[in-house]
Amino acid sequence: METKSARAKPNNHQIWKLQICAAALVIPADGELGVVPEMVSCPMWQRLFKGVGGLAVHQRRAHPSEFHAAHQVATRVKAKWTPEERDRVAFLEADLLVSGVKPGLINSELVKAFKQWSRERIKGLRKRQDYKDQVKELVVCSSLQ
């Protein structure tokens, strides 16, 4: 008669561990054991995972401080307008307005003149009240001459 322990089936976790170990080990031609490249291991626990995604999930759960320390996102620094750049754009915009270019076409003309800056950056500058005041002042000075 068979004993209960001899008839017991392995649970899913045990089967999974056996599959991982069997998939990770191969016998190279020279007879030494090797590791399949798709398998990755945790550097702290030497535990094998099927891929980088599985390793990342493990590290986030088991080693959160080390994981987050290694995956810091650099803070984004927004580009600032120097006074010289603002003046150049303001002078050109004032000249365009005085010469009769429609206000709806100003952004396109400024982007053509200043190719190193994006349209969104130029539009952001043109929305600022201090810039608008500077352009108005330059237009008034140009019309007086």
C-alpha positions in Angstrom: 0.0 0.0 0.0 1.3 3.4 -0.9 1.8 6.1 1.7 0.0 9.4 1.5 3.3 11.3 1.0 4.2 9.1 -2.0 0.9 9.9 -3.7 0.9 13.6 -3.0 1.1 15.8 -6.1 3.5 18.8 -6.1 1.7 22.1 -5.9 1.9 24.8 -8.6 4.7 26.7 -6.9 6.9 23.6 -6.8 6.1 22.8 -10.4 7.0 26.3 -11.4 10.3 26.2 -9.5 11.2 22.9 -11.3 10.3 24.4 -14.7 12.4 27.5 -14.0 15.4 25.4 -12.9 15.1 23.0 -15.8 14.8 25.9 -18.3 17.8 27.7 -16.8 20.2 24.8 -16.9 21.6 23.5 -20.2 24.4 21.0 -20.8 27.0 22.6 -23.1 29.2 20.4 -25.4 32.0 20.3 -23.0 29.8 18.8 -20.2 29.7 21.9 -17.9 26.5 23.5 -16.7 25.5 26.8 -18.3 22.7 29.3 -18.0 20.2 30.2 -20.7 20.6 33.9 -21.6 16.9 34.7 -21.2 17.1 33.9 -17.5 18.1 36.7 -15.2 19.0 36.5 -11.5 18.6 38.8 -8.6 22.1 40.0 -7.5 21.1 40.0 -3.9 19.3 36.6 -3.6 20.7 34.8 -6.7 17.1 33.9 -7.5 16.3 33.2 -11.2 13.6 35.0 -13.2 12.2 34.4 -16.7 13.0 37.9 -17.9 13.9 41.4 -17.0 10.3 42.3 -16.2 10.0 39.5 -13.6 13.3 40.6 -12.0 12.0 44.3 -11.9 8.8 43.2 -10.2 10.8 41.2 -7.7 13.2 44.0 -7.0 10.4 46.5 -6.5 8.7 44.2 -3.9 11.7 42.6 -2.2 14.3 45.4 -2.4 12.3 48.7 -2.7 15.0 51.1 -1.4 17.8 49.6 -3.6 15.5 49.5 -6.7 14.3 53.1 -6.4 17.8 54.3 -5.6 19.0 52.8 -8.9 16.0 54.1 -10.9 16.0 57.8 -10.2 14.6 60.1 -12.9 16.7 63.2 -13.5 14.8 66.4 -12.7 13.8 68.3 -15.8 15.2 71.8 -16.1 13.1 74.1 -18.2 15.0 76.3 -20.6 15.0 80.0 -19.7 15.1 82.9 -22.0 18.1 85.1 -21.7 17.5 88.9 -21.9 19.4 89.0 -25.2 17.2 86.2 -26.7 14.0 88.0 -25.5 15.2 91.3 -27.0 16.0 89.6 -30.4 12.6 88.0 -30.6 10.8 91.2 -29.5 12.7 93.4 -32.0 11.8 91.0 -34.9 8.2 90.8 -33.8 7.9 94.6 -33.5 9.4 94.9 -37.0 6.9 92.3 -38.4 4.0 94.1 -36.8 5.1 97.5 -38.1 5.7 96.1 -41.6 2.0 94.8 -41.7 2.4 91.1 -41.1 -0.9 89.7 -39.8 -0.8 88.8 -36.0 -1.8 85.2 -36.8 1.3 84.7 -38.9 3.8 86.1 -36.4 4.6 82.7 -34.8 5.4 81.2 -38.2 7.7 84.1 -39.1 9.5 83.9 -35.8 10.0 80.1 -36.1 11.5 80.7 -39.6 13.9 83.3 -38.2 14.8 81.4 -35.1 15.2 77.8 -36.2 17.0 76.8 -33.1 13.9 77.3 -30.9 10.6 75.3 -31.2 7.3 76.8 -32.0 6.0 76.0 -28.5 8.9 77.8 -26.9 8.3 80.9 -28.9 4.6 80.8 -28.2 5.3 80.5 -24.5 7.5 83.6 -24.6 4.8 85.6 -26.5 2.2 84.8 -23.9 4.1 86.5 -21.1 2.8 89.9 -20.2 6.3 91.5 -19.7 7.2 90.4 -23.3 3.9 91.8 -24.7 4.6 95.1 -23.0 8.2 95.2 -24.4 6.8 94.5 -28.0 4.2 97.3 -27.6 6.8 99.7 -26.5 9.0 98.8 -29.5 6.1 99.2 -31.9 5.3 102.6 -30.4 8.9 103.7 -30.7 9.1 102.5 -34.3 5.9 104.3 -35.3 7.2 107.6 -33.8 10.3 107.6 -36.0 
